[in-house]
Amino acid sequence: MPGYYFFEYETGAKGPMALPGKYQVRLTSGGKTETAPFELKVDPRVKVSAEDLQKQFDLRIQIREQLSRLADAVTQLDDVKAQADGMAARLPDTPENEAVRKAAADLGAKLVTVREGMIERRIKANEDSLAYPARVDIRLAGLAVSVSNDSDSVPTEPGYQQFEKLKKLVDDQLSGWDAIQRTDVPAFQKMVAERGIGPVVVAPADKARLMQERGTAPQ
């Protein structure tokens, strides 16, 4: 997603490594598909049980799910903000349209406030982490790194506890976005509809992401 920067925790945002086991790889080219089996094995120098690796994998999957929830929400609210900003910018300069511009600005400000609890878009390089706070996305990615990238072992109890705290924080942040969708977005839609202006739509996250990738990321 445009504007996302995890600095040293980038690997934590990519999901877990596959567990040891038998798999198949499939290659499709020129209308033909070929498959071949392969097996992933634990490094013989690593002494860890399959059960512990499974627990580590399961926690990483749960962390990835929370990161996906955040990414989807940010993509959607950015898209709504872009629609509102674009609509306001295109309106003719008339006194009647000033109320719409103000409503668009107010909606955008609320969206930015909610987004800033999820991600810190001002972080563009490693040194920026000294100037701006780590939001819940980076904290989740950092937890993912500590869970599996630093050791081949079962997650610790503090690791599980930290995940529950961060999951609660994700829920709290997403509740703010849900509230905006229930109240502020419909109110803005009603206002512009009464003036014969096209509506603002909360697009599915995948479609919003595609439109975002084709344009520029909102600020």
PyMOL CGO cylinders between C-alpha atoms (Angstrom):
from pymol import cmd
from pymol.cgo import CYLINDER

trace = [
    CYLINDER, 0.00, 0.00, 0.00, 1.38, 3.46, -0.90, 0.3, 1, 1, 1, 1, 1, 1,
    CYLINDER, 1.38, 3.46, -0.90, 2.89, 5.26, 2.06, 0.3, 1, 1, 1, 1, 1, 1,
    CYLINDER, 2.89, 5.26, 2.06, 3.45, 2.15, 4.17, 0.3, 1, 1, 1, 1, 1, 1,
    CYLINDER, 3.45, 2.15, 4.17, 6.95, 1.90, 5.68, 0.3, 1, 1, 1, 1, 1, 1,
    CYLINDER, 6.95, 1.90, 5.68, 7.85, -0.66, 8.33, 0.3, 1, 1, 1, 1, 1, 1,
    CYLINDER, 7.85, -0.66, 8.33, 11.61, 0.10, 8.39, 0.3, 1, 1, 1, 1, 1, 1,
    CYLINDER, 11.61, 0.10, 8.39, 13.47, -2.71, 10.22, 0.3, 1, 1, 1, 1, 1, 1,
    CYLINDER, 13.47, -2.71, 10.22, 10.25, -4.65, 10.79, 0.3, 1, 1, 1, 1, 1, 1,
    CYLINDER, 10.25, -4.65, 10.79, 9.47, -5.14, 7.10, 0.3, 1, 1, 1, 1, 1, 1,
    CYLINDER, 9.47, -5.14, 7.10, 9.85, -8.93, 7.34, 0.3, 1, 1, 1, 1, 1, 1,
    CYLINDER, 9.85, -8.93, 7.34, 7.26, -9.00, 10.11, 0.3, 1, 1, 1, 1, 1, 1,
    CYLINDER, 7.26, -9.00, 10.11, 4.65, -7.58, 7.73, 0.3, 1, 1, 1, 1, 1, 1,
    CYLINDER, 4.65, -7.58, 7.73, 5.12, -10.28, 5.10, 0.3, 1, 1, 1, 1, 1, 1,
    CYLINDER, 5.12, -10.28, 5.10, 3.56, -13.21, 6.91, 0.3, 1, 1, 1, 1, 1, 1,
    CYLINDER, 3.56, -13.21, 6.91, 5.11, -16.42, 8.25, 0.3, 1, 1, 1, 1, 1, 1,
    CYLINDER, 5.11, -16.42, 8.25, 7.38, -18.89, 6.55, 0.3, 1, 1, 1, 1, 1, 1,
    CYLINDER, 7.38, -18.89, 6.55, 5.79, -22.18, 5.53, 0.3, 1, 1, 1, 1, 1, 1,
    CYLINDER, 5.79, -22.18, 5.53, 5.95, -25.05, 7.98, 0.3, 1, 1, 1, 1, 1, 1,
    CYLINDER, 5.95, -25.05, 7.98, 8.07, -28.13, 7.27, 0.3, 1, 1, 1, 1, 1, 1,
    CYLINDER, 8.07, -28.13, 7.27, 6.16, -30.56, 5.09, 0.3, 1, 1, 1, 1, 1, 1,
    CYLINDER, 6.16, -30.56, 5.09, 5.50, -31.77, 1.57, 0.3, 1, 1, 1, 1, 1, 1,
    CYLINDER, 5.50, -31.77, 1.57, 4.30, -29.26, -1.00, 0.3, 1, 1, 1, 1, 1, 1,
    CYLINDER, 4.30, -29.26, -1.00, 3.82, -28.80, -4.73, 0.3, 1, 1, 1, 1, 1, 1,
    CYLINDER, 3.82, -28.80, -4.73, 5.01, -26.01, -6.96, 0.3, 1, 1, 1, 1, 1, 1,
    CYLINDER, 5.01, -26.01, -6.96, 2.98, -25.14, -10.05, 0.3, 1, 1, 1, 1, 1, 1,
    CYLINDER, 2.98, -25.14, -10.05, 4.31, -23.28, -13.10, 0.3, 1, 1, 1, 1, 1, 1,
    CYLINDER, 4.31, -23.28, -13.10, 1.99, -22.08, -15.86, 0.3, 1, 1, 1, 1, 1, 1,
    CYLINDER, 1.99, -22.08, -15.86, 3.37, -20.72, -19.12, 0.3, 1, 1, 1, 1, 1, 1,
    CYLINDER, 3.37, -20.72, -19.12, 2.11, -20.65, -22.69, 0.3, 1, 1, 1, 1, 1, 1,
    CYLINDER, 2.11, -20.65, -22.69, -1.13, -22.31, -21.70, 0.3, 1, 1, 1, 1, 1, 1,
    CYLINDER, -1.13, -22.31, -21.70, 0.67, -25.29, -20.15, 0.3, 1, 1, 1, 1, 1, 1,
    CYLINDER, 0.67, -25.29, -20.15, 0.93, -26.12, -16.47, 0.3, 1, 1, 1, 1, 1, 1,
    CYLINDER, 0.93, -26.12, -16.47, 3.61, -28.22, -14.82, 0.3, 1, 1, 1, 1, 1, 1,
    CYLINDER, 3.61, -28.22, -14.82, 3.74, -29.30, -11.17, 0.3, 1, 1, 1, 1, 1, 1,
    CYLINDER, 3.74, -29.30, -11.17, 6.58, -30.74, -9.15, 0.3, 1, 1, 1, 1, 1, 1,
    CYLINDER, 6.58, -30.74, -9.15, 6.73, -31.94, -5.53, 0.3, 1, 1, 1, 1, 1, 1,
    CYLINDER, 6.73, -31.94, -5.53, 9.16, -30.64, -2.97, 0.3, 1, 1, 1, 1, 1, 1,
    CYLINDER, 9.16, -30.64, -2.97, 9.67, -30.90, 0.76, 0.3, 1, 1, 1, 1, 1, 1,
    CYLINDER, 9.67, -30.90, 0.76, 10.61, -28.32, 3.36, 0.3, 1, 1, 1, 1, 1, 1,
    CYLINDER, 10.61, -28.32, 3.36, 12.71, -29.66, 6.21, 0.3, 1, 1, 1, 1, 1, 1,
    CYLINDER, 12.71, -29.66, 6.21, 13.85, -28.20, 9.51, 0.3, 1, 1, 1, 1, 1, 1,
    CYLINDER, 13.85, -28.20, 9.51, 17.52, -27.29, 9.70, 0.3, 1, 1, 1, 1, 1, 1,
    CYLINDER, 17.52, -27.29, 9.70, 19.05, -30.32, 11.47, 0.3, 1, 1, 1, 1, 1, 1,
    CYLINDER, 19.05, -30.32, 11.47, 20.93, -27.97, 13.78, 0.3, 1, 1, 1, 1, 1, 1,
    CYLINDER, 20.93, -27.97, 13.78, 17.62, -26.61, 15.11, 0.3, 1, 1, 1, 1, 1, 1,
    CYLINDER, 17.62, -26.61, 15.11, 16.08, -28.57, 17.95, 0.3, 1, 1, 1, 1, 1, 1,
    CYLINDER, 16.08, -28.57, 17.95, 12.41, -27.67, 17.99, 0.3, 1, 1, 1, 1, 1, 1,
    CYLINDER, 12.41, -27.67, 17.99, 9.22, -29.74, 17.97, 0.3, 1, 1, 1, 1, 1, 1,
    CYLINDER, 9.22, -29.74, 17.97, 6.67, -29.67, 15.18, 0.3, 1, 1, 1, 1, 1, 1,
    CYLINDER, 6.67, -29.67, 15.18, 4.07, -28.62, 17.77, 0.3, 1, 1, 1, 1, 1, 1,
    CYLINDER, 4.07, -28.62, 17.77, 6.10, -25.56, 18.79, 0.3, 1, 1, 1, 1, 1, 1,
    CYLINDER, 6.10, -25.56, 18.79, 6.63, -24.56, 15.17, 0.3, 1, 1, 1, 1, 1, 1,
    CYLINDER, 6.63, -24.56, 15.17, 2.89, -24.88, 14.59, 0.3, 1, 1, 1, 1, 1, 1,
    CYLINDER, 2.89, -24.88, 14.59, 2.16, -22.56, 17.52, 0.3, 1, 1, 1, 1, 1, 1,
    CYLINDER, 2.16, -22.56, 17.52, 4.65, -20.05, 16.17, 0.3, 1, 1, 1, 1, 1, 1,
    CYLINDER, 4.65, -20.05, 16.17, 3.07, -20.27, 12.71, 0.3, 1, 1, 1, 1, 1, 1,
    CYLINDER, 3.07, -20.27, 12.71, -0.45, -19.88, 14.11, 0.3, 1, 1, 1, 1, 1, 1,
    CYLINDER, -0.45, -19.88, 14.11, 0.47, -16.71, 16.02, 0.3, 1, 1, 1, 1, 1, 1,
    CYLINDER, 0.47, -16.71, 16.02, 2.16, -15.24, 12.95, 0.3, 1, 1, 1, 1, 1, 1,
    CYLINDER, 2.16, -15.24, 12.95, -1.00, -15.91, 10.93, 0.3, 1, 1, 1, 1, 1, 1,
    CYLINDER, -1.00, -15.91, 10.93, -3.08, -14.11, 13.55, 0.3, 1, 1, 1, 1, 1, 1,
    CYLINDER, -3.08, -14.11, 13.55, -0.70, -11.14, 13.44, 0.3, 1, 1, 1, 1, 1, 1,
    CYLINDER, -0.70, -11.14, 13.44, -0.92, -11.08, 9.65, 0.3, 1, 1, 1, 1, 1, 1,
    CYLINDER, -0.92, -11.08, 9.65, -4.73, -11.06, 9.87, 0.3, 1, 1, 1, 1, 1, 1,
    CYLINDER, -4.73, -11.06, 9.87, -4.65, -7.98, 12.11, 0.3, 1, 1, 1, 1, 1, 1,
    CYLINDER, -4.65, -7.98, 12.11, -2.25, -6.22, 9.73, 0.3, 1, 1, 1, 1, 1, 1,
    CYLINDER, -2.25, -6.22, 9.73, -4.58, -7.06, 6.85, 0.3, 1, 1, 1, 1, 1, 1,
    CYLINDER, -4.58, -7.06, 6.85, -7.54, -5.59, 8.73, 0.3, 1, 1, 1, 1, 1, 1,
    CYLINDER, -7.54, -5.59, 8.73, -5.61, -2.37, 9.21, 0.3, 1, 1, 1, 1, 1, 1,
    CYLINDER, -5.61, -2.37, 9.21, -4.43, -2.24, 5.61, 0.3, 1, 1, 1, 1, 1, 1,
    CYLINDER, -4.43, -2.24, 5.61, -7.95, -2.77, 4.28, 0.3, 1, 1, 1, 1, 1, 1,
    CYLINDER, -7.95, -2.77, 4.28, -9.38, -0.05, 6.52, 0.3, 1, 1, 1, 1, 1, 1,
    CYLINDER, -9.38, -0.05, 6.52, -6.67, 2.46, 5.65, 0.3, 1, 1, 1, 1, 1, 1,
    CYLINDER, -6.67, 2.46, 5.65, -7.12, 1.75, 1.93, 0.3, 1, 1, 1, 1, 1, 1,
    CYLINDER, -7.12, 1.75, 1.93, -10.85, 2.34, 2.18, 0.3, 1, 1, 1, 1, 1, 1,
    CYLINDER, -10.85, 2.34, 2.18, -10.73, 5.50, 4.27, 0.3, 1, 1, 1, 1, 1, 1,
    CYLINDER, -10.73, 5.50, 4.27, -7.98, 6.95, 2.05, 0.3, 1, 1, 1, 1, 1, 1,
    CYLINDER, -7.98, 6.95, 2.05, -10.20, 6.30, -0.95, 0.3, 1, 1, 1, 1, 1, 1,
    CYLINDER, -10.20, 6.30, -0.95, -13.16, 8.02, 0.72, 0.3, 1, 1, 1, 1, 1, 1,
    CYLINDER, -13.16, 8.02, 0.72, -10.96, 11.00, 1.60, 0.3, 1, 1, 1, 1, 1, 1,
    CYLINDER, -10.96, 11.00, 1.60, -9.69, 11.20, -1.98, 0.3, 1, 1, 1, 1, 1, 1,
    CYLINDER, -9.69, 11.20, -1.98, -13.27, 11.17, -3.28, 0.3, 1, 1, 1, 1, 1, 1,
    CYLINDER, -13.27, 11.17, -3.28, -14.38, 13.90, -0.88, 0.3, 1, 1, 1, 1, 1, 1,
    CYLINDER, -14.38, 13.90, -0.88, -11.30, 16.04, -1.55, 0.3, 1, 1, 1, 1, 1, 1,
    CYLINDER, -11.30, 16.04, -1.55, -11.66, 15.62, -5.30, 0.3, 1, 1, 1, 1, 1, 1,
    CYLINDER, -11.66, 15.62, -5.30, -15.34, 16.46, -5.21, 0.3, 1, 1, 1, 1, 1, 1,
    CYLINDER, -15.34, 16.46, -5.21, -14.73, 19.62, -3.20, 0.3, 1, 1, 1, 1, 1, 1,
    CYLINDER, -14.73, 19.62, -3.20, -11.90, 20.70, -5.50, 0.3, 1, 1, 1, 1, 1, 1,
    CYLINDER, -11.90, 20.70, -5.50, -14.09, 20.31, -8.60, 0.3, 1, 1, 1, 1, 1, 1,
    CYLINDER, -14.09, 20.31, -8.60, -17.05, 22.32, -7.32, 0.3, 1, 1, 1, 1, 1, 1,
    CYLINDER, -17.05, 22.32, -7.32, -17.59, 25.77, -8.81, 0.3, 1, 1, 1, 1, 1, 1,
    CYLINDER, -17.59, 25.77, -8.81, -16.62, 28.68, -6.57, 0.3, 1, 1, 1, 1, 1, 1,
    CYLINDER, -16.62, 28.68, -6.57, -20.07, 29.68, -5.40, 0.3, 1, 1, 1, 1, 1, 1,
    CYLINDER, -20.07, 29.68, -5.40, -21.37, 30.52, -1.91, 0.3, 1, 1, 1, 1, 1, 1,
    CYLINDER, -21.37, 30.52, -1.91, -23.74, 27.53, -2.10, 0.3, 1, 1, 1, 1, 1, 1,
    CYLINDER, -23.74, 27.53, -2.10, -20.80, 25.14, -2.40, 0.3, 1, 1, 1, 1, 1, 1,
    CYLINDER, -20.80, 25.14, -2.40, -18.89, 26.46, 0.61, 0.3, 1, 1, 1, 1, 1, 1,
    CYLINDER, -18.89, 26.46, 0.61, -20.91, 24.23, 2.96, 0.3, 1, 1, 1, 1, 1, 1,
    CYLINDER, -20.91, 24.23, 2.96, -19.98, 21.19, 0.90, 0.3, 1, 1, 1, 1, 1, 1,
    CYLINDER, -19.98, 21.19, 0.90, -16.31, 22.16, 0.92, 0.3, 1, 1, 1, 1, 1, 1,
    CYLINDER, -16.31, 22.16, 0.92, -16.39, 22.60, 4.68, 0.3, 1, 1, 1, 1, 1, 1,
    CYLINDER, -16.39, 22.60, 4.68, -18.16, 19.25, 5.15, 0.3, 1, 1, 1, 1, 1, 1,
    CYLINDER, -18.16, 19.25, 5.15, -15.57, 17.56, 2.91, 0.3, 1, 1, 1, 1, 1, 1,
    CYLINDER, -15.57, 17.56, 2.91, -12.75, 19.13, 4.93, 0.3, 1, 1, 1, 1, 1, 1,
    CYLINDER, -12.75, 19.13, 4.93, -14.35, 18.06, 8.21, 0.3, 1, 1, 1, 1, 1, 1,
    CYLINDER, -14.35, 18.06, 8.21, -14.84, 14.51, 6.94, 0.3, 1, 1, 1, 1, 1, 1,
    CYLINDER, -14.84, 14.51, 6.94, -11.24, 14.41, 5.72, 0.3, 1, 1, 1, 1, 1, 1,
    CYLINDER, -11.24, 14.41, 5.72, -9.96, 15.60, 9.09, 0.3, 1, 1, 1, 1, 1, 1,
    CYLINDER, -9.96, 15.60, 9.09, -11.86, 12.86, 10.90, 0.3, 1, 1, 1, 1, 1, 1,
    CYLINDER, -11.86, 12.86, 10.90, -10.54, 10.25, 8.49, 0.3, 1, 1, 1, 1, 1, 1,
    CYLINDER, -10.54, 10.25, 8.49, -6.96, 11.43, 9.01, 0.3, 1, 1, 1, 1, 1, 1,
    CYLINDER, -6.96, 11.43, 9.01, -7.39, 11.32, 12.78, 0.3, 1, 1, 1, 1, 1, 1,
    CYLINDER, -7.39, 11.32, 12.78, -8.58, 7.71, 12.63, 0.3, 1, 1, 1, 1, 1, 1,
    CYLINDER, -8.58, 7.71, 12.63, -5.85, 6.75, 10.16, 0.3, 1, 1, 1, 1, 1, 1,
    CYLINDER, -5.85, 6.75, 10.16, -3.14, 8.26, 12.34, 0.3, 1, 1, 1, 1, 1, 1,
    CYLINDER, -3.14, 8.26, 12.34, -4.07, 5.82, 15.08, 0.3, 1, 1, 1, 1, 1, 1,
    CYLINDER, -4.07, 5.82, 15.08, -3.45, 2.94, 12.67, 0.3, 1, 1, 1, 1, 1, 1,
    CYLINDER, -3.45, 2.94, 12.67, -0.35, 3.98, 10.70, 0.3, 1, 1, 1, 1, 1, 1,
    CYLINDER, -0.35, 3.98, 10.70, 2.23, 6.76, 10.75, 0.3, 1, 1, 1, 1, 1, 1,
    CYLINDER, 2.23, 6.76, 10.75, 2.49, 7.94, 7.17, 0.3, 1, 1, 1, 1, 1, 1,
    CYLINDER, 2.49, 7.94, 7.17, 5.23, 10.45, 7.95, 0.3, 1, 1, 1, 1, 1, 1,
    CYLINDER, 5.23, 10.45, 7.95, 7.70, 7.59, 8.46, 0.3, 1, 1, 1, 1, 1, 1,
    CYLINDER, 7.70, 7.59, 8.46, 9.53, 7.28, 5.14, 0.3, 1, 1, 1, 1, 1, 1,
    CYLINDER, 9.53, 7.28, 5.14, 12.96, 6.09, 6.31, 0.3, 1, 1, 1, 1, 1, 1,
    CYLINDER, 12.96, 6.09, 6.31, 14.53, 4.34, 9.30, 0.3, 1, 1, 1, 1, 1, 1,
    CYLINDER, 14.53, 4.34, 9.30, 15.60, 7.57, 10.99, 0.3, 1, 1, 1, 1, 1, 1,
    CYLINDER, 15.60, 7.57, 10.99, 12.02, 8.86, 10.92, 0.3, 1, 1, 1, 1, 1, 1,
    CYLINDER, 12.02, 8.86, 10.92, 11.16, 6.38, 13.67, 0.3, 1, 1, 1, 1, 1, 1,
    CYLINDER, 11.16, 6.38, 13.67, 13.05, 8.68, 16.04, 0.3, 1, 1, 1, 1, 1, 1,
    CYLINDER, 13.05, 8.68, 16.04, 10.75, 11.58, 15.25, 0.3, 1, 1, 1, 1, 1, 1,
    CYLINDER, 10.75, 11.58, 15.25, 7.35, 9.92, 14.95, 0.3, 1, 1, 1, 1, 1, 1,
    CYLINDER, 7.35, 9.92, 14.95, 5.57, 7.34, 17.12, 0.3, 1, 1, 1, 1, 1, 1,
    CYLINDER, 5.57, 7.34, 17.12, 5.22, 3.68, 16.18, 0.3, 1, 1, 1, 1, 1, 1,
    CYLINDER, 5.22, 3.68, 16.18, 1.56, 3.02, 15.47, 0.3, 1, 1, 1, 1, 1, 1,
    CYLINDER, 1.56, 3.02, 15.47, -0.22, -0.29, 15.87, 0.3, 1, 1, 1, 1, 1, 1,
    CYLINDER, -0.22, -0.29, 15.87, 0.86, -1.52, 12.40, 0.3, 1, 1, 1, 1, 1, 1,
    CYLINDER, 0.86, -1.52, 12.40, 4.56, -1.23, 13.22, 0.3, 1, 1, 1, 1, 1, 1,
    CYLINDER, 4.56, -1.23, 13.22, 4.06, -2.68, 16.67, 0.3, 1, 1, 1, 1, 1, 1,
    CYLINDER, 4.06, -2.68, 16.67, 2.36, -5.72, 15.15, 0.3, 1, 1, 1, 1, 1, 1,
    CYLINDER, 2.36, -5.72, 15.15, 5.15, -6.14, 12.60, 0.3, 1, 1, 1, 1, 1, 1,
    CYLINDER, 5.15, -6.14, 12.60, 7.73, -5.81, 15.37, 0.3, 1, 1, 1, 1, 1, 1,
    CYLINDER, 7.73, -5.81, 15.37, 5.94, -8.48, 17.39, 0.3, 1, 1, 1, 1, 1, 1,
    CYLINDER, 5.94, -8.48, 17.39, 5.93, -10.77, 14.35, 0.3, 1, 1, 1, 1, 1, 1,
    CYLINDER, 5.93, -10.77, 14.35, 9.69, -10.38, 14.03, 0.3, 1, 1, 1, 1, 1, 1,
    CYLINDER, 9.69, -10.38, 14.03, 10.21, -11.24, 17.70, 0.3, 1, 1, 1, 1, 1, 1,
    CYLINDER, 10.21, -11.24, 17.70, 7.87, -14.23, 17.48, 0.3, 1, 1, 1, 1, 1, 1,
    CYLINDER, 7.87, -14.23, 17.48, 9.59, -16.10, 14.66, 0.3, 1, 1, 1, 1, 1, 1,
    CYLINDER, 9.59, -16.10, 14.66, 12.44, -14.21, 13.04, 0.3, 1, 1, 1, 1, 1, 1,
    CYLINDER, 12.44, -14.21, 13.04, 14.57, -14.12, 16.15, 0.3, 1, 1, 1, 1, 1, 1,
    CYLINDER, 14.57, -14.12, 16.15, 14.21, -17.75, 17.19, 0.3, 1, 1, 1, 1, 1, 1,
    CYLINDER, 14.21, -17.75, 17.19, 12.84, -21.16, 16.21, 0.3, 1, 1, 1, 1, 1, 1,
    CYLINDER, 12.84, -21.16, 16.21, 10.79, -21.77, 19.31, 0.3, 1, 1, 1, 1, 1, 1,
    CYLINDER, 10.79, -21.77, 19.31, 7.30, -21.65, 20.74, 0.3, 1, 1, 1, 1, 1, 1,
    CYLINDER, 7.30, -21.65, 20.74, 6.02, -18.08, 21.34, 0.3, 1, 1, 1, 1, 1, 1,
    CYLINDER, 6.02, -18.08, 21.34, 6.46, -16.81, 24.87, 0.3, 1, 1, 1, 1, 1, 1,
    CYLINDER, 6.46, -16.81, 24.87, 3.59, -15.95, 27.16, 0.3, 1, 1, 1, 1, 1, 1,
    CYLINDER, 3.59, -15.95, 27.16, 4.50, -12.23, 27.02, 0.3, 1, 1, 1, 1, 1, 1,
    CYLINDER, 4.50, -12.23, 27.02, 4.34, -12.53, 23.22, 0.3, 1, 1, 1, 1, 1, 1,
    CYLINDER, 4.34, -12.53, 23.22, 0.78, -13.87, 23.39, 0.3, 1, 1, 1, 1, 1, 1,
    CYLINDER, 0.78, -13.87, 23.39, -0.17, -11.16, 25.89, 0.3, 1, 1, 1, 1, 1, 1,
    CYLINDER, -0.17, -11.16, 25.89, 1.26, -8.44, 23.67, 0.3, 1, 1, 1, 1, 1, 1,
    CYLINDER, 1.26, -8.44, 23.67, -0.69, -9.79, 20.71, 0.3, 1, 1, 1, 1, 1, 1,
    CYLINDER, -0.69, -9.79, 20.71, -3.95, -9.62, 22.66, 0.3, 1, 1, 1, 1, 1, 1,
    CYLINDER, -3.95, -9.62, 22.66, -3.22, -6.01, 23.61, 0.3, 1, 1, 1, 1, 1, 1,
    CYLINDER, -3.22, -6.01, 23.61, -2.47, -5.07, 20.01, 0.3, 1, 1, 1, 1, 1, 1,
    CYLINDER, -2.47, -5.07, 20.01, -5.51, -6.91, 18.72, 0.3, 1, 1, 1, 1, 1, 1,
    CYLINDER, -5.51, -6.91, 18.72, -7.65, -4.92, 21.17, 0.3, 1, 1, 1, 1, 1, 1,
    CYLINDER, -7.65, -4.92, 21.17, -5.99, -1.76, 19.90, 0.3, 1, 1, 1, 1, 1, 1,
    CYLINDER, -5.99, -1.76, 19.90, -6.79, -2.73, 16.29, 0.3, 1, 1, 1, 1, 1, 1,
    CYLINDER, -6.79, -2.73, 16.29, -10.41, -3.32, 17.29, 0.3, 1, 1, 1, 1, 1, 1,
    CYLINDER, -10.41, -3.32, 17.29, -10.55, 0.09, 18.95, 0.3, 1, 1, 1, 1, 1, 1,
    CYLINDER, -10.55, 0.09, 18.95, -9.07, 1.85, 15.91, 0.3, 1, 1, 1, 1, 1, 1,
    CYLINDER, -9.07, 1.85, 15.91, -11.39, 0.07, 13.50, 0.3, 1, 1, 1, 1, 1, 1,
    CYLINDER, -11.39, 0.07, 13.50, -14.38, 1.00, 15.61, 0.3, 1, 1, 1, 1, 1, 1,
    CYLINDER, -14.38, 1.00, 15.61, -13.61, 4.63, 14.85, 0.3, 1, 1, 1, 1, 1, 1,
    CYLINDER, -13.61, 4.63, 14.85, -13.64, 3.91, 11.12, 0.3, 1, 1, 1, 1, 1, 1,
    CYLINDER, -13.64, 3.91, 11.12, -16.88, 1.94, 11.51, 0.3, 1, 1, 1, 1, 1, 1,
    CYLINDER, -16.88, 1.94, 11.51, -18.47, 4.91, 13.28, 0.3, 1, 1, 1, 1, 1, 1,
    CYLINDER, -18.47, 4.91, 13.28, -17.49, 7.25, 10.45, 0.3, 1, 1, 1, 1, 1, 1,
    CYLINDER, -17.49, 7.25, 10.45, -19.03, 4.85, 7.92, 0.3, 1, 1, 1, 1, 1, 1,
    CYLINDER, -19.03, 4.85, 7.92, -22.28, 4.72, 9.92, 0.3, 1, 1, 1, 1, 1, 1,
    CYLINDER, -22.28, 4.72, 9.92, -22.64, 8.45, 10.53, 0.3, 1, 1, 1, 1, 1, 1,
    CYLINDER, -22.64, 8.45, 10.53, -20.27, 10.90, 8.83, 0.3, 1, 1, 1, 1, 1, 1,
    CYLINDER, -20.27, 10.90, 8.83, -20.10, 9.31, 5.38, 0.3, 1, 1, 1, 1, 1, 1,
    CYLINDER, -20.10, 9.31, 5.38, -23.92, 8.95, 5.04, 0.3, 1, 1, 1, 1, 1, 1,
    CYLINDER, -23.92, 8.95, 5.04, -24.40, 12.52, 6.28, 0.3, 1, 1, 1, 1, 1, 1,
    CYLINDER, -24.40, 12.52, 6.28, -21.95, 13.81, 3.69, 0.3, 1, 1, 1, 1, 1, 1,
    CYLINDER, -21.95, 13.81, 3.69, -23.57, 11.70, 0.99, 0.3, 1, 1, 1, 1, 1, 1,
    CYLINDER, -23.57, 11.70, 0.99, -26.98, 13.11, 1.91, 0.3, 1, 1, 1, 1, 1, 1,
    CYLINDER, -26.98, 13.11, 1.91, -25.68, 16.67, 1.74, 0.3, 1, 1, 1, 1, 1, 1,
    CYLINDER, -25.68, 16.67, 1.74, -24.16, 16.30, -1.71, 0.3, 1, 1, 1, 1, 1, 1,
    CYLINDER, -24.16, 16.30, -1.71, -27.15, 14.32, -3.02, 0.3, 1, 1, 1, 1, 1, 1,
    CYLINDER, -27.15, 14.32, -3.02, -29.47, 17.16, -2.03, 0.3, 1, 1, 1, 1, 1, 1,
    CYLINDER, -29.47, 17.16, -2.03, -27.33, 19.43, -4.19, 0.3, 1, 1, 1, 1, 1, 1,
    CYLINDER, -27.33, 19.43, -4.19, -27.34, 17.06, -7.15, 0.3, 1, 1, 1, 1, 1, 1,
    CYLINDER, -27.34, 17.06, -7.15, -23.69, 16.08, -6.70, 0.3, 1, 1, 1, 1, 1, 1,
    CYLINDER, -23.69, 16.08, -6.70, -22.50, 12.50, -7.20, 0.3, 1, 1, 1, 1, 1, 1,
    CYLINDER, -22.50, 12.50, -7.20, -22.14, 10.35, -4.06, 0.3, 1, 1, 1, 1, 1, 1,
    CYLINDER, -22.14, 10.35, -4.06, -19.05, 9.28, -2.13, 0.3, 1, 1, 1, 1, 1, 1,
    CYLINDER, -19.05, 9.28, -2.13, -18.73, 5.48, -2.10, 0.3, 1, 1, 1, 1, 1, 1,
    CYLINDER, -18.73, 5.48, -2.10, -16.92, 3.23, 0.37, 0.3, 1, 1, 1, 1, 1, 1,
    CYLINDER, -16.92, 3.23, 0.37, -15.42, 0.80, -2.13, 0.3, 1, 1, 1, 1, 1, 1,
    CYLINDER, -15.42, 0.80, -2.13, -14.36, -2.77, -1.31, 0.3, 1, 1, 1, 1, 1, 1,
    CYLINDER, -14.36, -2.77, -1.31, -10.78, -2.73, -0.03, 0.3, 1, 1, 1, 1, 1, 1,
    CYLINDER, -10.78, -2.73, -0.03, -9.36, -4.57, -3.05, 0.3, 1, 1, 1, 1, 1, 1,
    CYLINDER, -9.36, -4.57, -3.05, -11.01, -2.19, -5.52, 0.3, 1, 1, 1, 1, 1, 1,
    CYLINDER, -11.01, -2.19, -5.52, -10.00, 0.86, -3.49, 0.3, 1, 1, 1, 1, 1, 1,
    CYLINDER, -10.00, 0.86, -3.49, -6.43, -0.46, -3.42, 0.3, 1, 1, 1, 1, 1, 1,
    CYLINDER, -6.43, -0.46, -3.42, -6.42, -0.93, -7.20, 0.3, 1, 1, 1, 1, 1, 1,
    CYLINDER, -6.42, -0.93, -7.20, -7.67, 2.61, -7.79, 0.3, 1, 1, 1, 1, 1, 1,
    CYLINDER, -7.67, 2.61, -7.79, -5.10, 3.92, -5.33, 0.3, 1, 1, 1, 1, 1, 1,
    CYLINDER, -5.10, 3.92, -5.33, -2.27, 2.12, -7.12, 0.3, 1, 1, 1, 1, 1, 1,
    CYLINDER, -2.27, 2.12, -7.12, -3.35, 3.66, -10.42, 0.3, 1, 1, 1, 1, 1, 1,
    CYLINDER, -3.35, 3.66, -10.42, -3.21, 7.15, -8.95, 0.3, 1, 1, 1, 1, 1, 1,
    CYLINDER, -3.21, 7.15, -8.95, -1.34, 8.74, -6.09, 0.3, 1, 1, 1, 1, 1, 1,
    CYLINDER, -1.34, 8.74, -6.09, -1.62, 8.04, -2.38, 0.3, 1, 1, 1, 1, 1, 1,
    CYLINDER, -1.62, 8.04, -2.38, -3.64, 10.63, -0.47, 0.3, 1, 1, 1, 1, 1, 1,
    CYLINDER, -3.64, 10.63, -0.47, -1.85, 12.57, 2.25, 0.3, 1, 1, 1, 1, 1, 1,
]
cmd.load_cgo(trace, "trace")
